[in-house]
Amino acid sequence: MSAEPQMITANRLVDGVTVYMTADSGWSEQFIDGAVWSDKASADGALAASEEAVKARHVVGPYLFDVTVTESGPQPVSARERIRAAHLPTFEPEVGSWTGRISD
């Protein structure tokens, strides 16, 4: 049970991009557009409502995560969510990836 304010994130089904649930139950790629729920009951209610977007095949895997509210807006608490909010890769693209071509 979290005492921190929370937001909801998911991945857009069509392209896998990280998205955030907005106050009007929409989805935005921009972290700052995401709604912040300050208590467990409203956060749980919003998470349940996010299942409509899953059923409509707009997003996949919505979940709650903790944020800290600062003067400049909400900030993710965990390193994972800071990386997702910044839309940063966790590897160096120049180095390659497992999907890259293996030289002969």
Beta strands, then each sheet from edge to edge (+ up, - down):
strand 1: 6-12
strand 2: 18-21
strand 3: 27-28
strand 4: 59-70
strand 5: 73-76
sheet 1: 3+ 2- 1+ 4- 5+
end
